[in-house]
Amino acid sequence: MPWRDDLTQYAGHLHAGMIAALLDTACGFAAASVVGSVTASHFSMNCLRPAVGRGFIAKGTLVRAGRRQVFARAELFAANEQGEAALVATGETVLIPLAA
């Protein structure tokens, strides 16, 4: 996601709500790519440093897929002008598989 001034909070960093949305989406896609449609049951995030950069990259990983619960985690990186990426936040989600 490219940087946008209208997505910042009062101090000029990416708003925590946007950070949460990016992490949650990465977790959801990681889970859905293996088990199909899912919905979140629990979500948590850790903001590690101010999220400032030219753009942001969220990477989701499936941790474990069970019949009733699916566990996923994600990392959010901020990329600078030189293309270097720094870890700014992490998140974990418990998802529920939806019946087809």
C-alpha positions in Angstrom: 0.0 0.0 0.0 1.5 3.4 -0.9 1.9 6.1 1.7 -1.1 8.5 2.0 -1.3 11.5 4.2 -5.0 11.0 4.9 -4.3 7.6 6.6 -2.1 9.1 9.3 -2.8 9.8 13.0 -2.1 13.1 14.8 1.7 12.6 14.9 2.0 11.8 11.2 2.4 8.0 11.4 0.2 5.4 9.7 -2.9 5.1 11.8 -3.1 2.0 14.0 -6.5 1.2 12.4 -4.8 1.0 9.0 -2.0 -1.1 10.4 -4.6 -3.5 11.9 -6.6 -3.7 8.6 -3.4 -4.6 6.6 -2.3 -7.2 9.1 -5.8 -8.8 9.4 -6.2 -8.9 5.7 -2.8 -10.6 5.2 -3.7 -13.2 7.8 -7.1 -13.7 6.2 -5.7 -14.3 2.7 -3.0 -16.6 4.1 -5.7 -18.7 5.8 -8.2 -18.6 2.9 -5.6 -19.6 0.4 -5.4 -23.0 2.2 -8.8 -23.6 3.8 -11.2 -21.5 1.8 -13.5 -18.8 3.2 -12.8 -17.8 6.8 -13.9 -15.2 9.3 -11.9 -13.7 12.2 -12.6 -14.8 15.7 -9.7 -13.1 17.5 -7.0 -10.6 16.3 -4.1 -9.0 18.1 -1.3 -6.8 16.9 2.0 -5.3 18.2 3.2 -2.0 16.9 7.0 -2.1 17.0 7.9 1.3 15.7 6.2 4.3 14.1 4.9 3.2 10.7 6.4 5.8 8.3 7.6 5.0 4.8 7.1 5.3 1.1 4.9 2.3 1.2 3.9 -0.8 3.2 4.1 -4.5 2.6 2.0 -7.0 4.6 3.1 -10.6 4.6 0.8 -13.3 6.0 1.6 -16.8 6.9 -0.6 -19.8 7.8 0.5 -21.2 11.2 -1.9 -24.1 11.6 -5.2 -25.1 9.9 -7.6 -27.1 12.0 -11.2 -28.1 11.4 -12.6 -25.5 13.8 -9.8 -22.9 14.1 -7.2 -21.6 11.8 -4.1 -19.7 13.1 -2.3 -17.1 11.0 0.3 -14.4 11.6 1.4 -11.4 9.6 4.2 -8.8 9.5 4.0 -5.3 8.2 7.0 -3.7 6.7 7.6 0.0 5.8 9.6 0.6 2.7 11.8 3.7 2.4 12.8 5.6 -0.8 15.8 3.2 -1.3 13.5 0.2 -1.2 14.8 -1.0 2.2 12.1 -2.5 4.4 11.8 -2.2 8.2 9.4 -4.3 10.3 6.9 -2.0 12.0 4.2 -4.3 13.3 3.1 -7.9 13.7 -0.3 -9.5 14.1 -1.9 -12.8 14.9 -5.4 -14.0 14.1 -7.6 -17.0 15.0 -10.0 -17.6 12.2 -13.0 -19.8 11.8 -13.6 -21.8 8.5 -16.9 -21.0 6.9 -19.1 -23.8 5.5 -19.3 -23.8 1.8 
